[in-house]
Amino acid sequence: MPNLNTPTTIKILARIQRKVNGTPKNLGTLLVTYNFPMHIFRKFAVGAPLCAGLALLSQEPPPQLAHFHHVHLNATDPKAAIDFYTSKFDCEKGKFAGALDAVWAQKSWLLFTKAAAPPKSEITSTIWHIGWGAEDMKATYQKQLDSGTKFATPITDISDIGGGNRQGVFFYAYVDGPDHQLIELNTSNHHHFGHIHMLSKDPSAAGEWYIKEFGLVRRGQGPPSREPRMYRGFQIGPSMSLMMDNVNIIIYPMEYAKTQWPELWKDRNEFESTQGHVTDHIGFSVDNLDETIARLKKDGVKVTGEPRTVLGKLKIAFIEGPDKIRIELVEGHAVKE
C-alpha cells in the first residue's frame, strides 16, 4: 500500500479537496494536471463530491467497435473520377489492397466500381452528400471556380444556422462531381475529407443505432432533442451528429428532402437502398468479421452478404443499416498501400 502521509501527497490531496468544490470537471482537471495516481486517490477520496467525481472519471468510454474504412462510388469513368478528386480536393491516388486504383483521403478510402450506365444521383436514398473542409471558404470557392469546377449550389452564408444573427462566419457550397456526385465544401478548421451527410425517417433512432452497433460518438452535450427544428423553411431537426475517427456523420430528417426536391418526393415516403446510386455504400473496418456478424445477427441487423474473401486476401461482408443504407464490413483497418 502506498504511503499517503508524505508531505507531497498531503499537499496535493489537500489542494484537490479545496479546489474541487463538488465539481467533477474541476476534479478531473486537477488530477490530470498533477498526473496523480488514481490508486492513491481512491484510498483518500471521501465524501460525496469527491466520490461522485471519482465515479465519473472511472467510467470507461464506450468501446469503438469499428473504424471508418471507405466510401464506395459508382462511376462511368473511374479513372476520370480519381483524377477529379485528387486534383480538386485534399486526397491522393493509391492502390487499394495492392490491386485497385483508388483515392486515399487521410485515413480512409474512396473506392470506385465502373458503371455501365450513369448511376442514380437523385437524392432518394439516405446518403445525401460527402464533404471536405476549407479553412478559407471564399478563397477555396474562387480557386475551384478558376480551375473549372462546376457547382450545384454556389457559396452560401449559413452562419446563423445555430441561431442568432451572425454573418460571414460559416459558408458552404455543393460541387457537382463525377456522375453528379454531390460534394460539399464548407468552412472548417481543416481541408480534409470530413463528413458524410445523411437523411433519415428517424434521425435520433438512426444515430442511436450507429452508436450501439459500431460505437460512434455523439457530438453535443445532454440528451439529443427529438423536437422538429426549422431553418430557412427547411426542417433540419431532430438531427444527429456522430464521429467515427476523423469522419463526421450528420443525419437530418427526411422532411428536408421533401421540401428540397418536392417532385422526387411527392409520392414517396421511404428511402431506396443506396445500392446502385452514385454513392453505393460506406465501409467500416472491424477486427474480427465473423464475431461482428454474429453479434449483429443477434441484434437483429439484416445481413445482406455473408463473409467472403475477395482480392485473394480481403475478408468482407455486407449489412443493411437504418433507412436501407448499404454498409460493407471489412476485416482489418484502412491503410495506405
Phi, psi and omega in degrees: 000136181291153178278115181270001186257012177287150180303320182294314179299313182298320181295314181295313182295323178296319180293318177303314183296323180289321189276331189294319177048038176078008183255109182304328180297315178296321179301311181298320180299316181293318180297319179291318180303316182272357183050047189278132181297125183294330181292331176285318182299322181298327179288335185265328191298122176221155178091152185300315183301313182291321180294322179295317178296319179297320179298320179296316181293331185280349182293131178282140175295154179300142182295139175273104188276347181201168176233157179286134185244311182195163164248131182250123185247146169267135184217136177289334178220086183304321180298315179295323179295317178298317177299320181297306184298317185284343177265339185258333187229168180283092178194171185216159179287147179202172177250112179283130182055024179070010189228324189249133173296131186205185179237128177260123183239083177068293184229001184211176187250153158252120180250155187225138171243132180289126180258135180290332179226159180305127179290160181291128181247351178296147183276079177238004172246175186291336181275119182269304180198170171245163186209153173243155177272169177207120180294319177240093189295321181296316179293319179297317179299314180296320178299319178295317178300316181297332180270004176092009180295135177265140182245136173280329176224125180289172181303133186223136180271118176234039182298337183267013184296334178270004183108164180084194184238025182295144178221154174074018184249319186230125182232156173216163172204153179250121174281138173270096188273189179304134182057028179063030169297128179275125183232119180271140164248130180215156179305131181202175176266013178209173178235031182263171168301126191230334185203162170234127180254127182242168172235153185207151172292331180215086184303323181295313180294321179297315179299318179297327178296314180297323178295313183292312189277333185227003173075023176296155183252126179283136174273144180107161181248154180077170180294144179293141179282141174256010181278141175298145177224133183251149175213115180052041177086000180247140176277119180244001178220154005293153181218168175224144176230119187235151176245135172227103188059237181262013184249126177268121176257115184251136183232119177253163179286153177306330184301333176301314181296322182295329177279319184288322183232069187299324181292322179293329191249004186296329178243025187235136176224013178223152174277148170279162171298147176289342183300128181095345175282168181300321167264100188285317181192171172244161182232137174245147176255146180225160181283320182226106186293317182298316179295322180295315180297320178297318179295316181295319177299319179298327179276000177087013180285138182282120176264119184259349177208113182293159181306137177207166181253131178234162180053025175080345186210350188261122181262123185224164172206166179232144174227167174249124179261194181303143176060031174065030175286138177269125182236126175265135175253129183240132177277120182104141187281158180293130176221147177277130182249000000 
